């Protein structure tokens, strides 16, 4: 990586950094503080009604266009907040994480902002477009394992030893607080929502939506959506214990093979419902977004709409989080063939 890439280009307010290692609490106050940090780097994303989509769904649908953020995903919010909250040791040692793509880009983005280095371990199922995007942000990519769980184990092994890079978990509280800023924007702008649908991979976005909803709009339902071809978090939510399940979904952003102990309690306490949709349902929802909302969404980004379409009793006024637009070549081909 060039010396230019290694320079700290973030505006970092040193007062926001904690070198104590103290874990931040997931509170509205902490989310609002994260919102102030994120807003200094990223513009608020549009919240838009699309009349043709309303007609197709049979409800008033507000689309939160998170795919318009840098890196094409809501997850960059977590990266921006992480960059401002890195400890001096983390900056000095660099970062390592695992991801199928969007969290990978988020951590690579964070490392570039903070002037440090990132290594990203990605499973073999990761789309090439997402691998290329991570490299373009200046991080090193290591391809390892068939599943995200295998990639995670390898990333953790890299973080072992004196001077090794610091492991950044996808459910790091600093990441969750950053992700929650999208829900903060949503609930501040949209009044009287009956429901919000949120895709679930690790569950960080859904946790953020629940936390903000509890404080600002307690009458609004939050519904999680996951692919039936990767139901580990859904199964964990139902049983109350972390479970594993095969992840064969075509949607890389939903391809989690294990539940997450750190997000599970919040999901169980906060989600009003959690639904599974098929990969074909994701493709149909992506087609509606393309045709009626002029939006190219990846599978995970279309999951919220797919969950809404699966509801027998649809809310009158509802928001869907379009969380990602990093569609793979295969997803674009299926969209064109529809």
HUBELUR-V103255 format. One record per residue. N is the residue number from 1. OMEGA is omega in whole degrees, -180 to 180 (none if undefined). BURIAL is # if it has 16 or more other C-alpha atoms within 10 Angstrom, else .. D_FIRST is the distance of its C-alpha to the first C-alpha in whole Angstrom. Layout:
N,OMEGA,BURIAL,D_FIRST + N,OMEGA,BURIAL,D_FIRST
This chain:
1,-176,.,0 + 2,177,.,4 + 3,178,.,7 + 4,-180,.,8 + 5,-177,#,6 + 6,178,#,7 + 7,176,.,11 + 8,-180,#,13 + 9,179,.,15 + 10,-178,#,17 + 11,-162,.,21 + 12,170,#,21 + 13,-174,.,25 + 14,179,.,25 + 15,-180,.,29 + 16,-175,.,27 + 17,177,#,25 + 18,178,.,27 + 19,-178,.,26 + 20,-176,.,30 + 21,-180,.,28 + 22,-179,.,31 + 23,-180,.,31 + 24,180,.,31 + 25,180,.,35 + 26,-178,#,35 + 27,178,.,37 + 28,179,#,38 + 29,179,.,37 + 30,177,#,34 + 31,178,#,33 + 32,176,#,34 + 33,176,#,32 + 34,178,#,29 + 35,179,#,30 + 36,178,.,30 + 37,-178,#,26 + 38,-177,#,25 + 39,178,.,28 + 40,180,.,26 + 41,-174,.,23 + 42,175,.,24 + 43,175,.,28 + 44,-179,#,30 + 45,-178,#,31 + 46,171,.,34 + 47,-165,#,37 + 48,167,.,39 + 49,178,.,42 + 50,-173,#,43 + 51,179,.,46 + 52,177,.,46 + 53,175,#,44 + 54,-177,#,47 + 55,-179,.,50 + 56,-177,.,48 + 57,-176,.,47 + 58,179,.,51 + 59,174,#,49 + 60,-172,#,47 + 61,175,#,44 + 62,-179,#,41 + 63,175,#,38 + 64,-169,#,35 + 65,-180,#,32 + 66,180,#,29 + 67,-180,#,27 + 68,177,#,27 + 69,173,#,24 + 70,-173,#,20 + 71,175,#,19 + 72,-176,#,23 + 73,176,#,24 + 74,-173,#,26 + 75,177,#,23 + 76,175,#,21 + 77,178,#,23 + 78,179,#,23 + 79,179,#,19 + 80,179,#,20 + 81,177,#,23 + 82,-178,#,21 + 83,-179,#,18 + 84,-174,#,21 + 85,178,#,23 + 86,173,#,20 + 87,178,#,22 + 88,180,.,20 + 89,179,.,20 + 90,178,#,18 + 91,-177,#,16 + 92,-175,#,16 + 93,-175,#,15 + 94,-172,#,13 + 95,171,#,15 + 96,178,#,16 + 97,176,#,18 + 98,-178,#,20 + 99,170,#,21 + 100,175,#,22 + 101,-172,#,20 + 102,172,#,21 + 103,177,#,20 + 104,179,#,17 + 105,179,#,16 + 106,-179,#,18 + 107,175,#,16 + 108,177,#,12 + 109,179,#,14 + 110,-179,#,15 + 111,179,#,12 + 112,179,#,10 + 113,-176,#,14 + 114,179,#,14 + 115,178,#,11 + 116,-175,#,10 + 117,178,#,9 + 118,170,#,11 + 119,-177,#,12 + 120,175,#,14 + 121,-177,#,17 + 122,177,#,19 + 123,-176,#,23 + 124,-180,#,24 + 125,-178,#,26 + 126,179,#,23 + 127,-179,#,23 + 128,-179,.,20 + 129,179,.,20 + 130,174,#,19 + 131,-178,#,16 + 132,-179,.,15 + 133,179,#,15 + 134,178,#,13 + 135,-180,#,10 + 136,178,.,10 + 137,174,#,10 + 138,-180,#,6 + 139,173,#,8 + 140,179,#,9 + 141,174,#,13 + 142,178,#,15 + 143,-177,#,19 + 144,171,#,22 + 145,180,#,25 + 146,-176,.,28 + 147,177,#,28 + 148,178,#,26 + 149,178,#,28 + 150,177,#,27 + 151,-180,#,23 + 152,180,#,24 + 153,180,.,26 + 154,179,#,23 + 155,178,#,20 + 156,179,#,23 + 157,178,.,23 + 158,-176,#,19 + 159,-178,#,20 + 160,174,.,23 + 161,-179,.,23 + 162,179,.,23 + 163,-180,.,19 + 164,178,#,18 + 165,-179,#,16 + 166,180,#,19 + 167,177,#,20 + 168,179,#,20 + 169,179,#,24 + 170,178,#,24 + 171,174,#,27 + 172,-178,#,26 + 173,178,#,28 + 174,177,#,26 + 175,-179,#,25 + 176,-180,#,28 + 177,176,#,29 + 178,179,#,26 + 179,-177,#,28 + 180,-178,#,31 + 181,175,#,31 + 182,176,#,31 + 183,177,#,35 + 184,176,#,35 + 185,-177,#,35 + 186,-175,#,37 + 187,174,#,40 + 188,-176,.,40 + 189,-172,.,40 + 190,179,.,43 + 191,171,.,46 + 192,174,.,48 + 193,175,#,46 + 194,-177,#,48 + 195,171,#,45 + 196,177,#,41 + 197,-174,#,39 + 198,175,#,36 + 199,-180,#,34 + 200,168,#,33 + 201,170,#,31 + 202,178,#,30 + 203,-176,#,32 + 204,179,#,30 + 205,179,#,31 + 206,176,#,35 + 207,179,#,35 + 208,180,#,34 + 209,179,#,36 + 210,-179,#,39 + 211,-179,#,38 + 212,178,#,38 + 213,-178,#,41 + 214,-176,#,43 + 215,-170,.,43 + 216,-175,.,43 + 217,-173,#,45 + 218,179,.,47 + 219,-178,.,49 + 220,176,#,46 + 221,173,#,45 + 222,-176,#,42 + 223,176,#,42 + 224,-179,#,39 + 225,178,#,38 + 226,177,#,37 + 227,176,#,37 + 228,177,#,40 + 229,174,#,38 + 230,-168,#,35 + 231,-173,#,38 + 232,-178,#,37 + 233,176,#,36 + 234,178,#,40 + 235,179,#,42 + 236,179,#,40 + 237,-179,#,41 + 238,-174,.,45 + 239,-177,.,45 + 240,176,.,44 + 241,-179,.,42 + 242,180,#,39 + 243,175,#,39 + 244,177,#,37 + 245,177,#,38 + 246,177,.,36 + 247,-178,#,34 + 248,-179,#,34 + 249,173,#,34 + 250,-177,#,32 + 251,-174,#,31 + 252,-179,#,27 + 253,178,#,27 + 254,-170,#,30 + 255,176,#,30 + 256,-177,#,30 + 257,179,#,32 + 258,168,#,33 + 259,-176,#,35 + 260,-177,#,33 + 261,-176,#,35 + 262,180,.,34 + 263,-174,#,34 + 264,-179,#,37 + 265,180,.,40 + 266,178,#,39 + 267,-180,#,39 + 268,-180,#,42 + 269,-169,.,44 + 270,-177,#,42 + 271,175,#,42 + 272,176,.,46 + 273,-179,.,45 + 274,-173,#,42 + 275,174,#,43 + 276,175,#,41 + 277,179,#,41 + 278,176,#,41 + 279,176,#,38 + 280,175,.,40 + 281,178,#,41 + 282,179,#,37 + 283,179,#,37 + 284,178,#,41 + 285,177,#,39 + 286,178,#,36 + 287,178,#,39 + 288,178,#,41 + 289,179,#,38 + 290,-175,#,37 + 291,-170,.,40 + 292,179,#,42 + 293,178,#,39 + 294,-173,.,37 + 295,174,#,34 + 296,-178,#,31 + 297,169,#,31 + 298,-176,#,29 + 299,179,#,32 + 300,180,#,31 + 301,179,#,31 + 302,-174,#,34 + 303,-179,#,36 + 304,179,#,37 + 305,178,#,39 + 306,178,#,40 + 307,177,#,42 + 308,-179,#,44 + 309,180,#,45 + 310,-177,.,46 + 311,178,.,48 + 312,180,.,52 + 313,-174,.,53 + 314,178,#,50 + 315,180,#,49 + 316,-178,.,51 + 317,-169,#,48 + 318,175,#,44 + 319,174,#,41 + 320,-180,#,38 + 321,174,#,34 + 322,-164,#,32 + 323,-177,#,29 + 324,180,#,27 + 325,-179,#,27 + 326,-177,#,24 + 327,177,#,27 + 328,178,#,26 + 329,179,.,28 + 330,179,.,31 + 331,180,#,31 + 332,179,#,31 + 333,179,.,34 + 334,178,.,36 + 335,180,#,36 + 336,-178,.,37 + 337,-176,.,40 + 338,none,.,41
